[in-house]
Amino acid sequence: MGLSDTPGGERIHIGFFGRRNAGKSSIVNAVTGQELSVVSDIKGTTTDPVYKSMELLPMGPVVIIDTPGFDDEGALGELRVKKTREILNRADCAVLVVDSVLGKTKADEEMLTLFKEKQLPYLIAYNKWDLLDEKEYKTEEQTADEKSVFVSAETNYHIKELKERIAGLVKEKENGCRLVGDFLKPLDLVVLVVPIDKAAPKGRLILPQQQAIRDILEAGAVSVVVRDTELLAALKKLGRDPDLVITDSQAFSEVAAVVPGRVLLTSFSVLMARYKGFLDAAASGVKAVNQLQDGDRILISEGCTHHRQCNDIGTVKIPAWIKKYTGKNVIIETSSGRSFPEDLSGYRLVIHCGGCMLNEREVRYRMQCAGDAGVPFTNYGMVIAQMKGILERSVEIFRKVQ
């Protein structure tokens, strides 16, 4: 990701769905103005979801997702259909591409039912409009509703209108909050504690740290970035208490011991829980840590895929801290990236990362999966704060703005 790129988790995700050979890929290419997807008269040319991050006017930064045909056949086809259904959990809006010559089929109606069940804003793009005769053309347009757009990828008929209609589906961020800026006043002083260890990426800051700095600047406040090893000396040199200290959750104990109790203290991960819309669930779910028993299964899930270091936070540190804190022989399982178990009923607790690489809709979907299974759901920052005995202090900042 370049310095000027919008992170994938902050982009609007637009999914294009349809039966094989309905012209999904042709519509995607027409809407984006690029040869994004391979186009062929052979059914099933798109075998896996195709993701493309781009700027698409009038929407701005988006992720376009071209999906396999959801009427695919055979064992491999079933896997493709499964992947197509998974896209529904991360798409912010959907476009169902229907072959105008054939009209809506049972498979199309089933997909529309899924859109409604998922409460997913959608449009129906009737493609191949240029192939209809004049009588069919007029009849169909007279029966159109606000969900329908009649288009032709071949002639670009109404493609501009389709883009504008898609833009109308997109809403502002659901919970409407910023990462940290809405807690700040101009010239407030914020200290960011960023440990640089073996797990830290070479030559850059991780995404939540970058986002926090940007949000602080937009609030007109002042950010000071320091390693945990220099924090005490930096606080003395400042000559005044900072208004807020934000730390990497892994350094919670060390930072809490240095930062005076009168100063607000939280972590990037705890802030992410609010930003991604699951703060209340995370604060409630973390209580399950104190109720764990021998043999309980815990899922630790990360939204990104990165090279595991020898002291990785999700697979090494948190499991070790949990076993030490609880004294129980719990079973730890992990998932990463777009992989997330559909059935969570066998788990006693789900601990998720901050979700910076996932859009809000997908994080909420994962939270809902846990809720449907009756499984508590929390995140890294919350569970670390709980185990380090500073949970109440880490969420005090949220009471400040209530």
C-alpha angles and dihedrals in degrees: 000000000000124000091255096046123111110233115251091241090060096049127095109251113218117190123201113204136177148120121295113285094011087122102256094146092046090052091047090052092047093048094047096038088228138100089248098148133036111253123207140153087233112100117244098024091144102068101169134023111278116214124198126176112207147136110266120183131254090017102049121211111018142158112229114206120196108193133201117259109280092216092062117142139222130027094302089046090055090056090051091050089049090054090048091054090049089058088064088068094060103031116104091201138000140220117204109204112209127187103241092205093057097031126209115333133196089266090055091050090050090053091049088053089053091051090054094045090052090045087234117163108236149174131204113227110199101207130196089040089153090067095063121095120241095262094052090043094057094042093053095046091052091056095046122125134198090275095058131087122177111215146160121211088193096058099021089240109172093348090129090051090050091055092049091048091050089052088054090058093058118094131196118266106304101234093035096217131127125229095253110324096095089064093056140081125205112287094012109150117235123185116204115201111208117176114210107209138134091290094053114102114253115255099356147062122249118258100260089052091051092047092049092052092049093047092049090052091049089053090056090244129132124250126201116190119203140160118249089246092061098037098102094048091045093053090052091049093051090067093213140055114271115238091231139006119204117190140181103262092236090067096046095118096047093045095046089053091056104037113078115248091241090066120084112247131186140140137249090246094051090051089050091057089063094038092054092046104251105095095120092047092048093048091050096040095053090069088074089073089075091052100053119129136194110288096020113143119228125191116211108192132188125194095212135055115229137155108279115239123210090257099036115174098225102038102031117016102042094044090050092047092049093052092046094045097046100031087219130128097236126173114240121203126177141204131183143189117002091340112106127155115252092207113055097162093107094060129089094200140008117211112191131189119246090276096229092148094049127074118243094255093058093047090051090049091054090048090050091051089057092045092051089053092047091243121142113244125204139145141244097265094048095048093046091049090050093051092045092051097243103099094118092051093048093057097041090097091067092058089054092070099039 
